[in-house]
Amino acid sequence: MSNLLILIPAALFMGGLGLGAFLWSLKSGQYEDLDGAAWRALDDGDGKPGD
C-alpha cells in the first residue's frame, strides 16, 4: 500500500510531463507540414528535378 503513495504521484507527474511535451510540440508547429516531410524522405538530394 505504501508503494502506491509513491507510484501514483510519479505516474501523474510523468503523464503531465508527456502532455506538456505534446502541447509544446503543437505550439511550436511540429505538425504543420506532414506532406513535406514525406517528400523530403524520398529526395536523394542531388539538386536535379525528379525523373
Backbone as CSV, one residue per row, in Angstrom:
resi,resn,N_x,N_y,N_z,CA_x,CA_y,CA_z,C_x,C_y,C_z
1,MET,0.817,-1.193,0.000,0.000,0.000,0.000,0.863,1.260,0.000
2,SER,1.988,1.201,0.703,2.851,2.383,0.761,3.527,2.646,-0.595
3,ASN,3.637,1.597,-1.425,4.199,1.787,-2.758,3.299,2.677,-3.613
4,LEU,1.994,2.574,-3.413,1.064,3.382,-4.185,1.207,4.865,-3.866
5,LEU,1.649,5.189,-2.673,1.838,6.593,-2.307,2.991,7.219,-3.099
6,ILE,3.863,6.400,-3.614,4.975,6.888,-4.438,4.646,6.745,-5.926
7,LEU,4.061,5.606,-6.301,3.842,5.315,-7.712,2.749,6.171,-8.346
8,ILE,1.671,6.449,-7.648,0.582,7.243,-8.231,1.024,8.679,-8.521
9,PRO,1.643,9.404,-7.578,2.121,10.740,-7.931,3.205,10.735,-9.015
10,ALA,4.061,9.710,-9.014,5.092,9.617,-10.051,4.452,9.418,-11.428
11,ALA,3.435,8.568,-11.507,2.746,8.335,-12.771,2.010,9.591,-13.232
12,LEU,1.371,10.295,-12.311,0.684,11.540,-12.670,1.671,12.599,-13.146
13,PHE,2.814,12.686,-12.504,3.839,13.643,-12.906,4.361,13.326,-14.304
14,MET,4.662,12.055,-14.559,5.184,11.675,-15.867,4.141,11.846,-16.958
15,GLY,2.881,11.572,-16.647,1.806,11.810,-17.612,1.658,13.290,-17.916
16,GLY,1.741,14.134,-16.892,1.684,15.577,-17.097,2.870,16.077,-17.902
17,LEU,4.024,15.486,-17.671,5.215,15.856,-18.432,5.047,15.494,-19.914
18,GLY,4.503,14.336,-20.182,4.248,13.925,-21.565,3.207,14.810,-22.233
19,LEU,2.160,15.163,-21.498,1.141,16.059,-22.040,1.735,17.440,-22.330
20,GLY,2.570,17.917,-21.433,3.226,19.204,-21.646,4.124,19.184,-22.882
21,ALA,4.853,18.098,-23.086,5.719,17.981,-24.271,4.888,17.944,-25.547
22,PHE,3.756,17.256,-25.509,2.882,17.197,-26.682,2.299,18.568,-26.995
23,LEU,1.830,19.280,-25.976,1.274,20.614,-26.202,2.342,21.584,-26.696
24,TRP,3.568,21.448,-26.191,4.665,22.287,-26.673,4.932,22.014,-28.153
25,SER,4.894,20.739,-28.553,5.152,20.413,-29.954,4.047,20.952,-30.857
26,LEU,2.811,20.964,-30.379,1.727,21.568,-31.155,1.944,23.061,-31.311
27,LYS,2.332,23.717,-30.231,2.525,25.165,-30.247,3.699,25.573,-31.124
28,SER,4.736,24.753,-31.196,5.925,25.107,-31.960,5.812,24.719,-33.437
29,GLY,4.687,24.136,-33.858,4.461,23.863,-35.277,5.073,22.582,-35.799
30,GLN,5.258,21.585,-34.962,5.866,20.336,-35.394,4.984,19.553,-36.362
31,TYR,3.685,19.799,-36.356,2.755,19.017,-37.168,2.147,19.841,-38.297
32,GLU,2.816,20.908,-38.731,2.261,21.794,-39.744,2.358,21.197,-41.153
33,ASP,3.494,20.658,-41.541,3.724,20.225,-42.914,4.093,18.744,-42.946
34,LEU,3.107,17.884,-42.828,3.379,16.456,-42.805,3.709,15.918,-44.194
35,ASP,3.110,16.492,-45.247,3.402,16.024,-46.602,4.814,16.395,-47.023
36,GLY,5.289,17.549,-46.616,6.646,17.963,-46.959,7.681,17.020,-46.381
37,ALA,7.464,16.556,-45.174,8.399,15.619,-44.554,8.414,14.292,-45.308
38,ALA,7.270,13.862,-45.802,7.215,12.614,-46.563,7.985,12.749,-47.871
39,TRP,7.867,13.882,-48.532,8.598,14.075,-49.793,10.089,14.258,-49.547
40,ARG,10.467,14.904,-48.462,11.890,15.072,-48.159,12.555,13.724,-47.879
41,ALA,11.811,12.768,-47.371,12.375,11.437,-47.115,12.709,10.726,-48.426
42,LEU,11.979,11.053,-49.498,12.211,10.412,-50.793,13.231,11.159,-51.649
43,ASP,13.594,12.366,-51.261,14.523,13.184,-52.031,15.942,12.639,-51.895
44,ASP,16.633,12.490,-53.033,18.011,11.985,-52.978,19.032,13.097,-52.777
45,GLY,18.630,14.346,-52.898,19.491,15.460,-52.569,20.505,15.848,-53.626
46,ASP,20.315,15.437,-54.902,21.301,15.798,-55.931,21.025,17.167,-56.543
47,GLY,19.905,17.801,-56.227,19.595,19.125,-56.722,18.956,19.165,-58.095
48,LYS,18.806,18.025,-58.757,18.165,17.960,-60.055,16.677,17.664,-59.882
49,PRO,15.855,18.122,-60.840,14.430,17.753,-60.775,14.258,16.233,-60.874
50,GLY,13.222,15.732,-60.251,12.982,14.284,-60.245,12.689,13.748,-61.620
51,ASP,13.058,12.489,-61.854,12.812,11.830,-63.137,11.527,11.071,-63.085
